[in-house]
Every structure is written in C-alpha cells, then in structure tokens.
Amino acid sequence: MSKITKFFKGSSSSGSSSGSKSKHHHRSKGGPSPQEAIHKLRETEDMLSKKQDYLEKRIEQEIMIAKKHGTRNKRAALQALKRKKRLEQQLTQIDGTLSTIEFQREALENSHTNTEVVRNMGYAAQAMKKVHDSMDLNKIDDLMEDINEQQDVAREINEAISRPYGETYDEDELLAELEELEQEDMEDNLRSMGGLPSVPSARLPSAPSGRVAHRATARRRGEDEEDMRMLASWGS
C-alpha cells in the first residue's frame, strides 16, 4: 500500500470518526457555524488538490510504461494506457468537484459576510436609537432658542461697540458751515488780489469829439480788456 493510499484512507477514517463526533456536537448546537463550514470546505479543497497532484504523477508514470513497452509488448503497453485513461477520468471528476466546492465556499463566504454586515448595521441602529432615546426634543428646541437669543445679544453688542462714541452732529449743518468757510476764503482771495474795479460815482464828462474822443475810446477799451483779463484770472 502506497503512502498516498494510506494518507487518503487515514484521512477518510479519521474524518468519519471526527465527523461523527462533530455531527453529534453540531446537532446539539443546531448545525455548524459558517466559519466551521468554510473551514471544512477549504480542507476538502486541499485534499482534492493533493489527489490531483497524485493522479497527474500516476498518469505520467503510465505514459512512461507504455512508451517503454511499445510494440514489443503490446499487452503491457495497452494496460498502461487503459490505466492512464481511468486516471484521467478521475482527474476530470475531481476538477468538477473542486469547481462545485469552490462555488459553494464562495457563496457561503458571501452569505457570512452579508450576515456580519447586517448584524453590524443592527448594532449601529440600536446605538443610534439609544442616543435618540436620551434626547428630549423639547430641550433641543429650548437650546436652539437660547442659541438664537445669544446670537442676537452678540449682534447688539457688536453694533454698540462699533457705534461712534461721543456727541453726534447733523451732517447738513456741517456741510452748510463748510460752504460758508469756502465763501469766506473766496472773498479773502478777491480782496488780496485788489478786488473788482470800483465804479466811479461822479458823472462822467461828455464824450470828446475828434482825436480826443478817439484817444479816450482806445484808453477805455484797453482798461476793459485789462479788467476782463483780471476777471478771467480770478475765475481760473
């Protein structure tokens, strides 16, 4: 008996004995837990993977035997090829079994994950409910009113602090006073520059005739132009 055969027989016998014990134990608990089932499936996958390796090595050996005998010993060569075919069938069956076990394990893992997620969400919902149960909506409303009231008080304090300190003056009165000061300053400037030419109070002599009248007219025109230049300089 080969070591591989002893291994599989030992694992099957030990598995049956331990399975009977665990079966009785699980019955008392109402069935295996998801973690235990996943662990068992992983053990089965590992066992079948090892058996695959064993069958592949056996197939290689049978191929070598068939090549060794060849046509010189057809009977031995054909027997080796038949054994190879049977081993290949077993290998194909194990591949299908592994695919089924892998699918079942993944489904169980997903189910276990979803169960844990739902359980944790339930814990969170209970914790949230506990927090909300400790809150009084009336107290929250009172708290919000106090907060709004304190904000109003803070706003009034800021306005009082930023308000100018001391006496307040009418802005229109100040503007009127400013205009008076500007007017006085303008009059002072006019007086410092000689003021406007005074108008003679005495009656002017009648306009002379001839050359004298022409000279008087020219002199008067020159004086008028001088006055206009002076006025223009005051306006600028």
C-alpha positions in Angstrom: 0.0 0.0 0.0 1.5 3.4 -1.0 1.9 6.3 1.2 -0.7 8.3 -0.7 -3.3 5.5 -0.3 -2.5 5.3 3.4 -2.9 9.1 3.6 -6.4 9.1 2.0 -7.6 6.1 3.9 -6.3 7.6 7.1 -7.9 10.9 6.4 -11.2 9.3 5.4 -11.3 7.1 8.6 -10.3 9.9 10.8 -12.7 12.2 9.1 -15.5 9.7 9.6 -14.7 9.3 13.3 -14.3 13.0 13.9 -17.3 13.7 11.7 -19.5 11.5 13.9 -18.3 13.4 16.9 -18.7 16.8 15.3 -22.0 15.7 13.9 -23.3 14.9 17.3 -21.8 18.1 18.6 -23.4 20.2 15.8 -26.8 18.6 16.4 -26.7 19.8 19.9 -25.9 23.3 18.7 -28.4 23.2 15.8 -25.9 22.9 12.9 -22.3 24.1 12.1 -21.4 27.7 12.0 -20.5 29.4 8.8 -16.9 29.6 9.9 -16.8 25.9 10.6 -18.4 25.0 7.2 -16.0 27.3 5.3 -13.0 25.6 7.2 -14.3 22.2 6.2 -14.7 23.2 2.6 -11.1 24.5 2.5 -9.8 21.3 3.9 -11.7 19.3 1.3 -10.3 21.6 -1.5 -6.8 21.0 -0.1 -7.3 17.2 0.0 -8.6 17.1 -3.6 -5.7 19.3 -4.8 -3.3 16.8 -3.3 -5.1 14.0 -5.0 -4.9 15.8 -8.3 -1.1 16.0 -7.9 -1.0 12.3 -7.2 -3.2 11.4 -10.2 -1.1 13.6 -12.5 2.1 11.8 -11.4 0.4 8.4 -11.9 -0.6 9.4 -15.4 3.0 10.4 -16.2 4.2 7.0 -14.9 1.7 5.1 -17.0 2.7 7.0 -20.1 6.4 6.2 -19.4 5.4 2.5 -19.1 3.5 2.5 -22.4 6.4 4.1 -24.1 8.8 1.6 -22.5 7.0 -1.5 -23.8 5.8 0.0 -27.1 5.1 -2.5 -29.8 7.5 -5.1 -28.3 5.0 -5.8 -25.5 1.6 -4.6 -26.7 -0.3 -6.2 -23.9 1.6 -4.3 -21.2 1.6 -1.1 -23.2 -2.2 -1.3 -23.7 -2.8 -2.0 -20.0 -0.7 1.1 -19.1 -2.8 3.3 -21.5 -6.1 1.9 -20.1 -4.9 2.8 -16.5 -4.0 6.2 -17.8 -7.5 6.7 -19.2 -9.1 5.8 -15.9 -6.8 8.1 -14.0 -7.6 10.9 -16.4 -11.4 10.3 -15.8 -10.8 10.6 -12.1 -8.8 13.8 -12.6 -11.7 15.2 -14.7 -14.2 14.3 -11.9 -12.0 16.0 -9.3 -11.8 19.1 -11.4 -15.6 19.3 -11.5 -15.9 18.6 -7.8 -13.4 21.3 -7.0 -15.4 23.8 -9.0 -18.6 22.9 -7.2 -16.9 23.1 -3.8 -15.3 26.4 -4.7 -18.6 27.8 -5.8 -20.3 26.6 -2.5 -17.5 28.1 -0.4 -17.6 31.5 -2.1 -21.4 31.5 -1.7 -21.1 30.6 2.0 -18.4 33.3 2.5 -20.6 35.9 0.8 -23.5 34.9 2.9 -21.4 35.0 6.1 -20.2 38.5 5.1 -23.7 39.7 4.4 -24.8 38.3 7.8 -22.0 40.2 9.6 -22.8 43.4 7.7 -26.5 43.1 8.6 -25.6 42.3 12.3 -23.3 45.3 12.5 -25.9 47.6 10.9 -28.3 46.3 13.5 -25.8 47.2 16.3 -25.4 50.7 14.8 -29.2 51.1 14.6 -29.6 50.1 18.2 -26.9 52.5 19.3 -28.5 55.3 17.3 -31.9 54.6 18.8 -30.3 54.6 22.3 -28.7 58.0 21.6 -32.0 59.4 20.3 -33.9 58.0 23.2 -31.7 60.0 25.6 -32.6 63.2 23.7 -35.6 65.4 24.5 -36.9 67.3 21.5 -38.3 70.0 23.8 -34.9 70.5 25.3 -33.4 70.7 21.9 -35.9 73.4 20.8 -35.2 75.3 24.0 -31.5 75.0 23.3 -31.9 76.4 19.8 -33.9 79.3 21.1 -31.2 80.1 23.6 -28.6 79.9 20.8 -30.6 82.3 18.6 -31.1 84.6 21.6 -27.4 84.7 22.4 -26.6 85.4 18.7 -29.0 88.4 18.8 -27.3 89.7 22.0 -23.9 89.3 20.4 -25.1 91.2 17.3 -26.3 94.1 19.5 -23.0 94.2 21.4 -21.1 94.4 18.1 -23.3 97.2 16.9 -22.9 99.1 20.2 -19.1 98.7 20.1 -18.8 99.9 16.5 -21.1 102.9 17.1 -19.1 106.2 17.2 -18.5 107.4 20.8 -19.4 110.9 22.0 -21.7 113.6 20.5 -23.2 113.3 17.1 -23.6 116.2 14.7 -26.0 116.9 11.9 -24.3 116.3 8.6 -26.4 119.0 6.8 -25.3 121.6 9.3 -21.7 120.7 8.8 -22.0 121.0 5.0 -23.6 124.4 5.3 -20.7 125.5 7.6 -18.2 124.2 5.1 -19.8 126.2 2.3 -19.7 129.4 4.4 -16.0 128.8 5.0 -15.3 128.3 1.3 -17.2 131.5 0.5 -15.2 133.5 3.1 -12.0 132.1 1.6 -13.0 133.1 -1.9 -13.8 136.7 -0.7 -10.4 136.9 1.1 -8.7 135.9 -2.1 -10.6 138.5 -4.1 -9.6 141.2 -1.6 -6.0 140.2 -1.6 -5.9 140.5 -5.4 -7.3 144.1 -5.4 -11.0 143.3 -5.8 -13.2 144.3 -8.6 -12.7 147.8 -10.1 -14.8 150.4 -8.4 -17.5 152.2 -10.4 -17.0 156.0 -10.4 -19.7 157.8 -8.5 -19.3 161.2 -10.3 -20.9 161.9 -13.7 -18.5 161.1 -16.5 -17.7 164.0 -18.9 -19.4 164.1 -22.2 -17.6 162.2 -24.9 -15.0 164.4 -26.6 -15.1 164.9 -30.2 -12.4 164.2 -32.8 -9.0 163.0 -31.9 -9.6 163.4 -28.2 -12.7 161.2 -28.3 -10.7 158.5 -30.2 -8.0 158.5 -27.6 -10.5 158.2 -24.8 -12.2 155.4 -26.5 -9.0 153.5 -27.0 -7.9 154.0 -23.5 -11.3 152.8 -22.2 -11.1 149.7 -24.4 -7.7 148.9 -23.0 -8.9 149.3 -19.5 -11.9 147.0 -20.2 -9.6 144.3 -21.7 -7.4 144.6 -18.6 -10.4 144.1 -16.4 -11.5 141.1 -18.4 -8.1 139.5 -18.1 -8.2 140.1 -14.3 -11.6 138.5 -14.1 -10.5 135.6 -16.2 -7.5 135.0 -13.9 -9.8 135.1 -10.8 -12.1 132.6 -12.3 -9.3 130.1 -13.1 
